[in-house]
Amino acid sequence: MLESVADHLAATKQRGGGSMVDRLVNIFPKQQVHPRLLPYIEEGYRKAHGFYLESETNPEFSIFKGLPCWNSEIEKIFNEKSVSSI
């Protein structure tokens, strides 16, 4: 799952660095994701967002600069997907 998150981040950056948050809010809800994978995908995006926050002060994480991956909207989407898969 972490590799999948990394692929999404790389594709976003390659396509001009558009908002990962926008992609997750507008595209992810339409995707059919196996319910057992949701916690791992969520964890991956939360970790990537942590690296994004670290990139603000640490040049070692510059690949994540400008790519926030988590906010309350995304959390709501993951919660809705989790509930609807029960």
PyMOL Python script that loads the backbone (N, CA, C, O; Angstrom):
from pymol import cmd

cmd.read_pdbstr("""\
ATOM      1  N   MET A   1       0.814  -1.187   0.000  1.00  0.00           N
ATOM      2  CA  MET A   1       0.000   0.000   0.000  1.00  0.00           C
ATOM      3  C   MET A   1       0.861   1.256   0.000  1.00  0.00           C
ATOM      4  O   MET A   1       0.516   2.261  -0.621  1.00  0.00           O
ATOM      5  N   LEU A   2       1.990   1.184   0.708  1.00  0.00           N
ATOM      6  CA  LEU A   2       2.876   2.347   0.713  1.00  0.00           C
ATOM      7  C   LEU A   2       3.406   2.612  -0.687  1.00  0.00           C
ATOM      8  O   LEU A   2       3.573   3.763  -1.090  1.00  0.00           O
ATOM      9  N   GLU A   3       3.669   1.541  -1.424  1.00  0.00           N
ATOM     10  CA  GLU A   3       4.133   1.709  -2.805  1.00  0.00           C
ATOM     11  C   GLU A   3       3.042   2.338  -3.668  1.00  0.00           C
ATOM     12  O   GLU A   3       3.333   3.159  -4.538  1.00  0.00           O
ATOM     13  N   SER A   4       1.807   1.962  -3.432  1.00  0.00           N
ATOM     14  CA  SER A   4       0.689   2.553  -4.168  1.00  0.00           C
ATOM     15  C   SER A   4       0.579   4.046  -3.879  1.00  0.00           C
ATOM     16  O   SER A   4       0.360   4.844  -4.791  1.00  0.00           O
ATOM     17  N   VAL A   5       0.729   4.418  -2.622  1.00  0.00           N
ATOM     18  CA  VAL A   5       0.708   5.837  -2.245  1.00  0.00           C
ATOM     19  C   VAL A   5       1.869   6.556  -2.909  1.00  0.00           C
ATOM     20  O   VAL A   5       1.704   7.664  -3.420  1.00  0.00           O
ATOM     21  N   ALA A   6       3.044   5.935  -2.906  1.00  0.00           N
ATOM     22  CA  ALA A   6       4.214   6.540  -3.552  1.00  0.00           C
ATOM     23  C   ALA A   6       3.970   6.728  -5.041  1.00  0.00           C
ATOM     24  O   ALA A   6       4.366   7.745  -5.611  1.00  0.00           O
ATOM     25  N   ASP A   7       3.319   5.753  -5.681  1.00  0.00           N
ATOM     26  CA  ASP A   7       2.994   5.871  -7.108  1.00  0.00           C
ATOM     27  C   ASP A   7       2.048   7.042  -7.357  1.00  0.00           C
ATOM     28  O   ASP A   7       2.229   7.791  -8.317  1.00  0.00           O
ATOM     29  N   HIS A   8       1.043   7.203  -6.502  1.00  0.00           N
ATOM     30  CA  HIS A   8       0.115   8.330  -6.650  1.00  0.00           C
ATOM     31  C   HIS A   8       0.841   9.659  -6.486  1.00  0.00           C
ATOM     32  O   HIS A   8       0.595  10.604  -7.234  1.00  0.00           O
ATOM     33  N   LEU A   9       1.739   9.727  -5.503  1.00  0.00           N
ATOM     34  CA  LEU A   9       2.499  10.954  -5.292  1.00  0.00           C
ATOM     35  C   LEU A   9       3.390  11.257  -6.489  1.00  0.00           C
ATOM     36  O   LEU A   9       3.477  12.401  -6.933  1.00  0.00           O
ATOM     37  N   ALA A  10       4.053  10.221  -7.011  1.00  0.00           N
ATOM     38  CA  ALA A  10       4.940  10.412  -8.165  1.00  0.00           C
ATOM     39  C   ALA A  10       4.146  10.861  -9.386  1.00  0.00           C
ATOM     40  O   ALA A  10       4.575  11.764 -10.105  1.00  0.00           O
ATOM     41  N   ALA A  11       2.998  10.244  -9.626  1.00  0.00           N
ATOM     42  CA  ALA A  11       2.166  10.628 -10.775  1.00  0.00           C
ATOM     43  C   ALA A  11       1.677  12.060 -10.627  1.00  0.00           C
ATOM     44  O   ALA A  11       1.636  12.808 -11.604  1.00  0.00           O
ATOM     45  N   THR A  12       1.310  12.443  -9.426  1.00  0.00           N
ATOM     46  CA  THR A  12       0.854  13.806  -9.180  1.00  0.00           C
ATOM     47  C   THR A  12       1.980  14.800  -9.444  1.00  0.00           C
ATOM     48  O   THR A  12       1.771  15.828 -10.089  1.00  0.00           O
ATOM     49  N   LYS A  13       3.168  14.491  -8.946  1.00  0.00           N
ATOM     50  CA  LYS A  13       4.310  15.383  -9.128  1.00  0.00           C
ATOM     51  C   LYS A  13       4.704  15.455 -10.612  1.00  0.00           C
ATOM     52  O   LYS A  13       5.030  16.528 -11.118  1.00  0.00           O
ATOM     53  N   GLN A  14       4.671  14.312 -11.301  1.00  0.00           N
ATOM     54  CA  GLN A  14       5.051  14.268 -12.718  1.00  0.00           C
ATOM     55  C   GLN A  14       4.072  15.074 -13.577  1.00  0.00           C
ATOM     56  O   GLN A  14       4.462  15.652 -14.592  1.00  0.00           O
ATOM     57  N   ARG A  15       2.830  15.111 -13.177  1.00  0.00           N
ATOM     58  CA  ARG A  15       1.806  15.834 -13.946  1.00  0.00           C
ATOM     59  C   ARG A  15       1.700  17.294 -13.538  1.00  0.00           C
ATOM     60  O   ARG A  15       0.656  17.921 -13.717  1.00  0.00           O
ATOM     61  N   GLY A  16       2.762  17.822 -12.999  1.00  0.00           N
ATOM     62  CA  GLY A  16       2.791  19.239 -12.688  1.00  0.00           C
ATOM     63  C   GLY A  16       2.597  19.584 -11.231  1.00  0.00           C
ATOM     64  O   GLY A  16       2.488  20.758 -10.880  1.00  0.00           O
ATOM     65  N   GLY A  17       2.550  18.563 -10.366  1.00  0.00           N
ATOM     66  CA  GLY A  17       2.452  18.832  -8.943  1.00  0.00           C
ATOM     67  C   GLY A  17       1.117  19.383  -8.504  1.00  0.00           C
ATOM     68  O   GLY A  17       1.047  20.180  -7.569  1.00  0.00           O
ATOM     69  N   GLY A  18       0.042  18.959  -9.180  1.00  0.00           N
ATOM     70  CA  GLY A  18      -1.283  19.382  -8.753  1.00  0.00           C
ATOM     71  C   GLY A  18      -1.565  18.903  -7.340  1.00  0.00           C
ATOM     72  O   GLY A  18      -0.762  18.181  -6.748  1.00  0.00           O
ATOM     73  N   SER A  19      -2.657  19.291  -6.824  1.00  0.00           N
ATOM     74  CA  SER A  19      -2.985  18.981  -5.441  1.00  0.00           C
ATOM     75  C   SER A  19      -3.355  17.514  -5.258  1.00  0.00           C
ATOM     76  O   SER A  19      -4.295  17.010  -5.872  1.00  0.00           O
ATOM     77  N   MET A  20      -2.596  16.845  -4.404  1.00  0.00           N
ATOM     78  CA  MET A  20      -2.913  15.465  -4.055  1.00  0.00           C
ATOM     79  C   MET A  20      -4.232  15.428  -3.291  1.00  0.00           C
ATOM     80  O   MET A  20      -5.017  14.491  -3.438  1.00  0.00           O
ATOM     81  N   VAL A  21      -4.468  16.440  -2.487  1.00  0.00           N
ATOM     82  CA  VAL A  21      -5.718  16.526  -1.740  1.00  0.00           C
ATOM     83  C   VAL A  21      -6.885  16.585  -2.718  1.00  0.00           C
ATOM     84  O   VAL A  21      -7.890  15.901  -2.522  1.00  0.00           O
ATOM     85  N   ASP A  22      -6.767  17.393  -3.768  1.00  0.00           N
ATOM     86  CA  ASP A  22      -7.817  17.490  -4.777  1.00  0.00           C
ATOM     87  C   ASP A  22      -8.074  16.132  -5.420  1.00  0.00           C
ATOM     88  O   ASP A  22      -9.224  15.739  -5.616  1.00  0.00           O
ATOM     89  N   ARG A  23      -7.009  15.424  -5.744  1.00  0.00           N
ATOM     90  CA  ARG A  23      -7.141  14.094  -6.352  1.00  0.00           C
ATOM     91  C   ARG A  23      -7.862  13.133  -5.410  1.00  0.00           C
ATOM     92  O   ARG A  23      -8.737  12.379  -5.836  1.00  0.00           O
ATOM     93  N   LEU A  24      -7.495  13.164  -4.139  1.00  0.00           N
ATOM     94  CA  LEU A  24      -8.130  12.259  -3.180  1.00  0.00           C
ATOM     95  C   LEU A  24      -9.588  12.616  -2.936  1.00  0.00           C
ATOM     96  O   LEU A  24     -10.425  11.730  -2.761  1.00  0.00           O
ATOM     97  N   VAL A  25      -9.893  13.888  -2.922  1.00  0.00           N
ATOM     98  CA  VAL A  25     -11.269  14.318  -2.665  1.00  0.00           C
ATOM     99  C   VAL A  25     -12.165  14.041  -3.864  1.00  0.00           C
ATOM    100  O   VAL A  25     -13.325  13.666  -3.692  1.00  0.00           O
ATOM    101  N   ASN A  26     -11.648  14.219  -5.077  1.00  0.00           N
ATOM    102  CA  ASN A  26     -12.494  14.108  -6.266  1.00  0.00           C
ATOM    103  C   ASN A  26     -12.432  12.765  -6.979  1.00  0.00           C
ATOM    104  O   ASN A  26     -13.391  12.398  -7.658  1.00  0.00           O
ATOM    105  N   ILE A  27     -11.352  12.029  -6.851  1.00  0.00           N
ATOM    106  CA  ILE A  27     -11.222  10.774  -7.590  1.00  0.00           C
ATOM    107  C   ILE A  27     -11.340   9.550  -6.685  1.00  0.00           C
ATOM    108  O   ILE A  27     -12.005   8.577  -7.043  1.00  0.00           O
ATOM    109  N   PHE A  28     -10.710   9.590  -5.533  1.00  0.00           N
ATOM    110  CA  PHE A  28     -10.691   8.422  -4.653  1.00  0.00           C
ATOM    111  C   PHE A  28     -12.088   7.919  -4.280  1.00  0.00           C
ATOM    112  O   PHE A  28     -12.294   6.705  -4.262  1.00  0.00           O
ATOM    113  N   PRO A  29     -13.050   8.785  -3.984  1.00  0.00           N
ATOM    114  CA  PRO A  29     -14.384   8.282  -3.615  1.00  0.00           C
ATOM    115  C   PRO A  29     -15.044   7.445  -4.723  1.00  0.00           C
ATOM    116  O   PRO A  29     -15.893   6.603  -4.432  1.00  0.00           O
ATOM    117  N   LYS A  30     -14.670   7.666  -5.966  1.00  0.00           N
ATOM    118  CA  LYS A  30     -15.268   6.942  -7.089  1.00  0.00           C
ATOM    119  C   LYS A  30     -14.613   5.584  -7.315  1.00  0.00           C
ATOM    120  O   LYS A  30     -15.158   4.745  -8.032  1.00  0.00           O
ATOM    121  N   GLN A  31     -13.452   5.362  -6.712  1.00  0.00           N
ATOM    122  CA  GLN A  31     -12.730   4.110  -6.909  1.00  0.00           C
ATOM    123  C   GLN A  31     -13.290   3.018  -6.008  1.00  0.00           C
ATOM    124  O   GLN A  31     -13.686   3.266  -4.869  1.00  0.00           O
ATOM    125  N   GLN A  32     -13.312   1.806  -6.547  1.00  0.00           N
ATOM    126  CA  GLN A  32     -13.747   0.649  -5.779  1.00  0.00           C
ATOM    127  C   GLN A  32     -12.510   0.039  -5.110  1.00  0.00           C
ATOM    128  O   GLN A  32     -11.703  -0.628  -5.758  1.00  0.00           O
ATOM    129  N   VAL A  33     -12.383   0.278  -3.823  1.00  0.00           N
ATOM    130  CA  VAL A  33     -11.240  -0.211  -3.069  1.00  0.00           C
ATOM    131  C   VAL A  33     -11.722  -1.308  -2.135  1.00  0.00           C
ATOM    132  O   VAL A  33     -12.746  -1.166  -1.468  1.00  0.00           O
ATOM    133  N   HIS A  34     -10.966  -2.415  -2.093  1.00  0.00           N
ATOM    134  CA  HIS A  34     -11.349  -3.495  -1.190  1.00  0.00           C
ATOM    135  C   HIS A  34     -11.326  -2.973   0.243  1.00  0.00           C
ATOM    136  O   HIS A  34     -10.355  -2.334   0.648  1.00  0.00           O
ATOM    137  N   PRO A  35     -12.379  -3.233   1.016  1.00  0.00           N
ATOM    138  CA  PRO A  35     -12.480  -2.686   2.368  1.00  0.00           C
ATOM    139  C   PRO A  35     -11.293  -3.035   3.273  1.00  0.00           C
ATOM    140  O   PRO A  35     -10.925  -2.242   4.140  1.00  0.00           O
ATOM    141  N   ARG A  36     -10.701  -4.197   3.081  1.00  0.00           N
ATOM    142  CA  ARG A  36      -9.566  -4.586   3.927  1.00  0.00           C
ATOM    143  C   ARG A  36      -8.316  -3.760   3.638  1.00  0.00           C
ATOM    144  O   ARG A  36      -7.408  -3.694   4.467  1.00  0.00           O
ATOM    145  N   LEU A  37      -8.267  -3.133   2.470  1.00  0.00           N
ATOM    146  CA  LEU A  37      -7.105  -2.326   2.121  1.00  0.00           C
ATOM    147  C   LEU A  37      -7.196  -0.898   2.642  1.00  0.00           C
ATOM    148  O   LEU A  37      -6.177  -0.220   2.769  1.00  0.00           O
ATOM    149  N   LEU A  38      -8.394  -0.439   2.943  1.00  0.00           N
ATOM    150  CA  LEU A  38      -8.589   0.956   3.356  1.00  0.00           C
ATOM    151  C   LEU A  38      -7.689   1.397   4.516  1.00  0.00           C
ATOM    152  O   LEU A  38      -7.095   2.472   4.433  1.00  0.00           O
ATOM    153  N   PRO A  39      -7.565   0.612   5.595  1.00  0.00           N
ATOM    154  CA  PRO A  39      -6.705   1.073   6.690  1.00  0.00           C
ATOM    155  C   PRO A  39      -5.247   1.251   6.270  1.00  0.00           C
ATOM    156  O   PRO A  39      -4.565   2.151   6.761  1.00  0.00           O
ATOM    157  N   TYR A  40      -4.776   0.410   5.377  1.00  0.00           N
ATOM    158  CA  TYR A  40      -3.385   0.499   4.926  1.00  0.00           C
ATOM    159  C   TYR A  40      -3.173   1.703   4.004  1.00  0.00           C
ATOM    160  O   TYR A  40      -2.147   2.380   4.074  1.00  0.00           O
ATOM    161  N   ILE A  41      -4.149   1.956   3.148  1.00  0.00           N
ATOM    162  CA  ILE A  41      -4.058   3.122   2.271  1.00  0.00           C
ATOM    163  C   ILE A  41      -4.113   4.399   3.110  1.00  0.00           C
ATOM    164  O   ILE A  41      -3.352   5.340   2.884  1.00  0.00           O
ATOM    165  N   GLU A  42      -5.020   4.413   4.077  1.00  0.00           N
ATOM    166  CA  GLU A  42      -5.111   5.578   4.963  1.00  0.00           C
ATOM    167  C   GLU A  42      -3.783   5.801   5.689  1.00  0.00           C
ATOM    168  O   GLU A  42      -3.292   6.927   5.763  1.00  0.00           O
ATOM    169  N   GLU A  43      -3.218   4.744   6.213  1.00  0.00           N
ATOM    170  CA  GLU A  43      -1.931   4.861   6.911  1.00  0.00           C
ATOM    171  C   GLU A  43      -0.844   5.414   5.981  1.00  0.00           C
ATOM    172  O   GLU A  43      -0.033   6.246   6.387  1.00  0.00           O
ATOM    173  N   GLY A  44      -0.840   4.949   4.747  1.00  0.00           N
ATOM    174  CA  GLY A  44       0.150   5.417   3.778  1.00  0.00           C
ATOM    175  C   GLY A  44       0.035   6.907   3.508  1.00  0.00           C
ATOM    176  O   GLY A  44       1.041   7.615   3.465  1.00  0.00           O
ATOM    177  N   TYR A  45      -1.194   7.384   3.327  1.00  0.00           N
ATOM    178  CA  TYR A  45      -1.384   8.812   3.080  1.00  0.00           C
ATOM    179  C   TYR A  45      -1.068   9.653   4.308  1.00  0.00           C
ATOM    180  O   TYR A  45      -0.551  10.764   4.189  1.00  0.00           O
ATOM    181  N   ARG A  46      -1.375   9.129   5.478  1.00  0.00           N
ATOM    182  CA  ARG A  46      -1.028   9.855   6.703  1.00  0.00           C
ATOM    183  C   ARG A  46       0.495   9.959   6.859  1.00  0.00           C
ATOM    184  O   ARG A  46       1.018  11.007   7.236  1.00  0.00           O
ATOM    185  N   LYS A  47       1.197   8.861   6.564  1.00  0.00           N
ATOM    186  CA  LYS A  47       2.660   8.885   6.644  1.00  0.00           C
ATOM    187  C   LYS A  47       3.240   9.849   5.616  1.00  0.00           C
ATOM    188  O   LYS A  47       4.147  10.624   5.924  1.00  0.00           O
ATOM    189  N   ALA A  48       2.720   9.799   4.409  1.00  0.00           N
ATOM    190  CA  ALA A  48       3.209  10.703   3.356  1.00  0.00           C
ATOM    191  C   ALA A  48       2.958  12.151   3.763  1.00  0.00           C
ATOM    192  O   ALA A  48       3.785  13.022   3.494  1.00  0.00           O
ATOM    193  N   HIS A  49       1.831  12.412   4.404  1.00  0.00           N
ATOM    194  CA  HIS A  49       1.549  13.770   4.856  1.00  0.00           C
ATOM    195  C   HIS A  49       2.547  14.183   5.944  1.00  0.00           C
ATOM    196  O   HIS A  49       2.957  15.341   6.010  1.00  0.00           O
ATOM    197  N   GLY A  50       2.927  13.241   6.781  1.00  0.00           N
ATOM    198  CA  GLY A  50       3.956  13.529   7.781  1.00  0.00           C
ATOM    199  C   GLY A  50       5.270  13.916   7.120  1.00  0.00           C
ATOM    200  O   GLY A  50       5.955  14.829   7.582  1.00  0.00           O
ATOM    201  N   PHE A  51       5.628  13.218   6.028  1.00  0.00           N
ATOM    202  CA  PHE A  51       6.841  13.574   5.292  1.00  0.00           C
ATOM    203  C   PHE A  51       6.693  14.949   4.641  1.00  0.00           C
ATOM    204  O   PHE A  51       7.649  15.723   4.579  1.00  0.00           O
ATOM    205  N   TYR A  52       5.484  15.241   4.159  1.00  0.00           N
ATOM    206  CA  TYR A  52       5.229  16.579   3.603  1.00  0.00           C
ATOM    207  C   TYR A  52       5.482  17.647   4.667  1.00  0.00           C
ATOM    208  O   TYR A  52       6.149  18.647   4.402  1.00  0.00           O
ATOM    209  N   LEU A  53       4.950  17.433   5.869  1.00  0.00           N
ATOM    210  CA  LEU A  53       5.159  18.402   6.946  1.00  0.00           C
ATOM    211  C   LEU A  53       6.634  18.531   7.282  1.00  0.00           C
ATOM    212  O   LEU A  53       7.118  19.632   7.546  1.00  0.00           O
ATOM    213  N   GLU A  54       7.348  17.418   7.273  1.00  0.00           N
ATOM    214  CA  GLU A  54       8.789  17.430   7.544  1.00  0.00           C
ATOM    215  C   GLU A  54       9.544  18.164   6.439  1.00  0.00           C
ATOM    216  O   GLU A  54      10.569  18.794   6.701  1.00  0.00           O
ATOM    217  N   SER A  55       9.047  18.087   5.213  1.00  0.00           N
ATOM    218  CA  SER A  55       9.736  18.721   4.081  1.00  0.00           C
ATOM    219  C   SER A  55       9.764  20.241   4.190  1.00  0.00           C
ATOM    220  O   SER A  55      10.588  20.904   3.562  1.00  0.00           O
ATOM    221  N   GLU A  56       8.860  20.778   4.989  1.00  0.00           N
ATOM    222  CA  GLU A  56       8.823  22.225   5.159  1.00  0.00           C
ATOM    223  C   GLU A  56      10.081  22.752   5.855  1.00  0.00           C
ATOM    224  O   GLU A  56      10.467  23.905   5.659  1.00  0.00           O
ATOM    225  N   THR A  57      10.718  21.903   6.669  1.00  0.00           N
ATOM    226  CA  THR A  57      11.908  22.338   7.407  1.00  0.00           C
ATOM    227  C   THR A  57      13.145  21.511   7.107  1.00  0.00           C
ATOM    228  O   THR A  57      14.254  21.917   7.454  1.00  0.00           O
ATOM    229  N   ASN A  58      12.978  20.357   6.470  1.00  0.00           N
ATOM    230  CA  ASN A  58      14.098  19.452   6.246  1.00  0.00           C
ATOM    231  C   ASN A  58      14.266  19.185   4.751  1.00  0.00           C
ATOM    232  O   ASN A  58      13.408  18.535   4.153  1.00  0.00           O
ATOM    233  N   PRO A  59      15.347  19.667   4.130  1.00  0.00           N
ATOM    234  CA  PRO A  59      15.544  19.482   2.692  1.00  0.00           C
ATOM    235  C   PRO A  59      15.689  18.020   2.275  1.00  0.00           C
ATOM    236  O   PRO A  59      15.552  17.697   1.095  1.00  0.00           O
ATOM    237  N   GLU A  60      15.962  17.143   3.224  1.00  0.00           N
ATOM    238  CA  GLU A  60      16.093  15.711   2.925  1.00  0.00           C
ATOM    239  C   GLU A  60      14.778  15.133   2.400  1.00  0.00           C
ATOM    240  O   GLU A  60      14.784  14.140   1.672  1.00  0.00           O
ATOM    241  N   PHE A  61      13.667  15.741   2.762  1.00  0.00           N
ATOM    242  CA  PHE A  61      12.345  15.270   2.350  1.00  0.00           C
ATOM    243  C   PHE A  61      11.755  16.150   1.253  1.00  0.00           C
ATOM    244  O   PHE A  61      10.534  16.231   1.119  1.00  0.00           O
ATOM    245  N   SER A  62      12.590  16.798   0.483  1.00  0.00           N
ATOM    246  CA  SER A  62      12.112  17.774  -0.503  1.00  0.00           C
ATOM    247  C   SER A  62      11.201  17.169  -1.563  1.00  0.00           C
ATOM    248  O   SER A  62      10.419  17.889  -2.183  1.00  0.00           O
ATOM    249  N   ILE A  63      11.286  15.859  -1.783  1.00  0.00           N
ATOM    250  CA  ILE A  63      10.416  15.234  -2.785  1.00  0.00           C
ATOM    251  C   ILE A  63       8.939  15.390  -2.397  1.00  0.00           C
ATOM    252  O   ILE A  63       8.065  15.350  -3.262  1.00  0.00           O
ATOM    253  N   PHE A  64       8.665  15.565  -1.119  1.00  0.00           N
ATOM    254  CA  PHE A  64       7.284  15.718  -0.650  1.00  0.00           C
ATOM    255  C   PHE A  64       6.839  17.176  -0.575  1.00  0.00           C
ATOM    256  O   PHE A  64       5.679  17.458  -0.274  1.00  0.00           O
ATOM    257  N   LYS A  65       7.752  18.095  -0.847  1.00  0.00           N
ATOM    258  CA  LYS A  65       7.438  19.521  -0.731  1.00  0.00           C
ATOM    259  C   LYS A  65       6.285  19.888  -1.676  1.00  0.00           C
ATOM    260  O   LYS A  65       6.315  19.562  -2.863  1.00  0.00           O
ATOM    261  N   GLY A  66       5.295  20.552  -1.143  1.00  0.00           N
ATOM    262  CA  GLY A  66       4.155  20.973  -1.949  1.00  0.00           C
ATOM    263  C   GLY A  66       3.127  19.888  -2.217  1.00  0.00           C
ATOM    264  O   GLY A  66       2.236  20.080  -3.045  1.00  0.00           O
ATOM    265  N   LEU A  67       3.227  18.747  -1.536  1.00  0.00           N
ATOM    266  CA  LEU A  67       2.285  17.651  -1.761  1.00  0.00           C
ATOM    267  C   LEU A  67       1.588  17.233  -0.465  1.00  0.00           C
ATOM    268  O   LEU A  67       1.815  16.126   0.022  1.00  0.00           O
ATOM    269  N   PRO A  68       0.753  18.090   0.093  1.00  0.00           N
ATOM    270  CA  PRO A  68       0.003  17.657   1.275  1.00  0.00           C
ATOM    271  C   PRO A  68      -0.908  16.488   0.901  1.00  0.00           C
ATOM    272  O   PRO A  68      -1.454  16.445  -0.201  1.00  0.00           O
ATOM    273  N   CYS A  69      -1.063  15.556   1.811  1.00  0.00           N
ATOM    274  CA  CYS A  69      -1.815  14.335   1.507  1.00  0.00           C
ATOM    275  C   CYS A  69      -2.950  14.060   2.480  1.00  0.00           C
ATOM    276  O   CYS A  69      -3.591  13.012   2.397  1.00  0.00           O
ATOM    277  N   TRP A  70      -3.208  14.978   3.395  1.00  0.00           N
ATOM    278  CA  TRP A  70      -4.236  14.676   4.390  1.00  0.00           C
ATOM    279  C   TRP A  70      -4.862  15.961   4.890  1.00  0.00           C
ATOM    280  O   TRP A  70      -4.176  16.966   5.078  1.00  0.00           O
ATOM    281  N   ASN A  71      -6.151  15.926   5.101  1.00  0.00           N
ATOM    282  CA  ASN A  71      -6.877  17.004   5.770  1.00  0.00           C
ATOM    283  C   ASN A  71      -8.208  16.432   6.233  1.00  0.00           C
ATOM    284  O   ASN A  71      -8.455  15.237   6.071  1.00  0.00           O
ATOM    285  N   SER A  72      -9.063  17.258   6.801  1.00  0.00           N
ATOM    286  CA  SER A  72     -10.328  16.770   7.355  1.00  0.00           C
ATOM    287  C   SER A  72     -11.265  16.224   6.272  1.00  0.00           C
ATOM    288  O   SER A  72     -12.035  15.299   6.531  1.00  0.00           O
ATOM    289  N   GLU A  73     -11.205  16.787   5.066  1.00  0.00           N
ATOM    290  CA  GLU A  73     -12.038  16.280   3.961  1.00  0.00           C
ATOM    291  C   GLU A  73     -11.663  14.842   3.607  1.00  0.00           C
ATOM    292  O   GLU A  73     -12.530  13.991   3.408  1.00  0.00           O
ATOM    293  N   ILE A  74     -10.370  14.587   3.532  1.00  0.00           N
ATOM    294  CA  ILE A  74      -9.901  13.245   3.184  1.00  0.00           C
ATOM    295  C   ILE A  74     -10.229  12.264   4.305  1.00  0.00           C
ATOM    296  O   ILE A  74     -10.630  11.129   4.051  1.00  0.00           O
ATOM    297  N   GLU A  75     -10.056  12.708   5.535  1.00  0.00           N
ATOM    298  CA  GLU A  75     -10.410  11.854   6.668  1.00  0.00           C
ATOM    299  C   GLU A  75     -11.882  11.463   6.600  1.00  0.00           C
ATOM    300  O   GLU A  75     -12.228  10.309   6.854  1.00  0.00           O
ATOM    301  N   LYS A  76     -12.742  12.403   6.263  1.00  0.00           N
ATOM    302  CA  LYS A  76     -14.179  12.137   6.133  1.00  0.00           C
ATOM    303  C   LYS A  76     -14.440  11.098   5.037  1.00  0.00           C
ATOM    304  O   LYS A  76     -15.269  10.206   5.217  1.00  0.00           O
ATOM    305  N   ILE A  77     -13.747  11.206   3.918  1.00  0.00           N
ATOM    306  CA  ILE A  77     -13.925  10.253   2.810  1.00  0.00           C
ATOM    307  C   ILE A  77     -13.533   8.849   3.254  1.00  0.00           C
ATOM    308  O   ILE A  77     -14.253   7.888   2.981  1.00  0.00           O
ATOM    309  N   PHE A  78     -12.393   8.723   3.939  1.00  0.00           N
ATOM    310  CA  PHE A  78     -11.971   7.408   4.416  1.00  0.00           C
ATOM    311  C   PHE A  78     -12.966   6.855   5.433  1.00  0.00           C
ATOM    312  O   PHE A  78     -13.258   5.659   5.420  1.00  0.00           O
ATOM    313  N   ASN A  79     -13.491   7.710   6.315  1.00  0.00           N
ATOM    314  CA  ASN A  79     -14.483   7.254   7.290  1.00  0.00           C
ATOM    315  C   ASN A  79     -15.756   6.783   6.590  1.00  0.00           C
ATOM    316  O   ASN A  79     -16.334   5.767   6.977  1.00  0.00           O
ATOM    317  N   GLU A  80     -16.195   7.508   5.571  1.00  0.00           N
ATOM    318  CA  GLU A  80     -17.398   7.120   4.831  1.00  0.00           C
ATOM    319  C   GLU A  80     -17.190   5.812   4.082  1.00  0.00           C
ATOM    320  O   GLU A  80     -18.073   4.954   4.062  1.00  0.00           O
ATOM    321  N   LYS A  81     -16.015   5.659   3.461  1.00  0.00           N
ATOM    322  CA  LYS A  81     -15.724   4.414   2.754  1.00  0.00           C
ATOM    323  C   LYS A  81     -15.694   3.234   3.724  1.00  0.00           C
ATOM    324  O   LYS A  81     -16.196   2.154   3.414  1.00  0.00           O
ATOM    325  N   SER A  82     -15.104   3.450   4.898  1.00  0.00           N
ATOM    326  CA  SER A  82     -15.017   2.376   5.893  1.00  0.00           C
ATOM    327  C   SER A  82     -16.397   1.970   6.367  1.00  0.00           C
ATOM    328  O   SER A  82     -16.678   0.778   6.494  1.00  0.00           O
ATOM    329  N   VAL A  83     -17.262   2.933   6.632  1.00  0.00           N
ATOM    330  CA  VAL A  83     -18.614   2.645   7.101  1.00  0.00           C
ATOM    331  C   VAL A  83     -19.422   1.959   6.007  1.00  0.00           C
ATOM    332  O   VAL A  83     -20.162   1.016   6.289  1.00  0.00           O
ATOM    333  N   SER A  84     -19.295   2.412   4.775  1.00  0.00           N
ATOM    334  CA  SER A  84     -20.094   1.830   3.690  1.00  0.00           C
ATOM    335  C   SER A  84     -19.633   0.427   3.316  1.00  0.00           C
ATOM    336  O   SER A  84     -20.364  -0.304   2.647  1.00  0.00           O
ATOM    337  N   SER A  85     -18.434   0.040   3.736  1.00  0.00           N
ATOM    338  CA  SER A  85     -17.946  -1.300   3.388  1.00  0.00           C
ATOM    339  C   SER A  85     -18.315  -2.337   4.427  1.00  0.00           C
ATOM    340  O   SER A  85     -18.036  -3.522   4.248  1.00  0.00           O
ATOM    341  N   ILE A  86     -18.954  -1.896   5.538  1.00  0.00           N
ATOM    342  CA  ILE A  86     -19.337  -2.846   6.597  1.00  0.00           C
ATOM    343  C   ILE A  86     -20.568  -3.594   6.187  1.00  0.00           C
ATOM    344  O   ILE A  86     -21.055  -4.440   6.937  1.00  0.00           O
TER     345      ILE A  86
END
""", "prot")
cmd.dss("prot")
cmd.show_as("cartoon", "prot")
cmd.util.cbc("prot")
cmd.orient("prot")
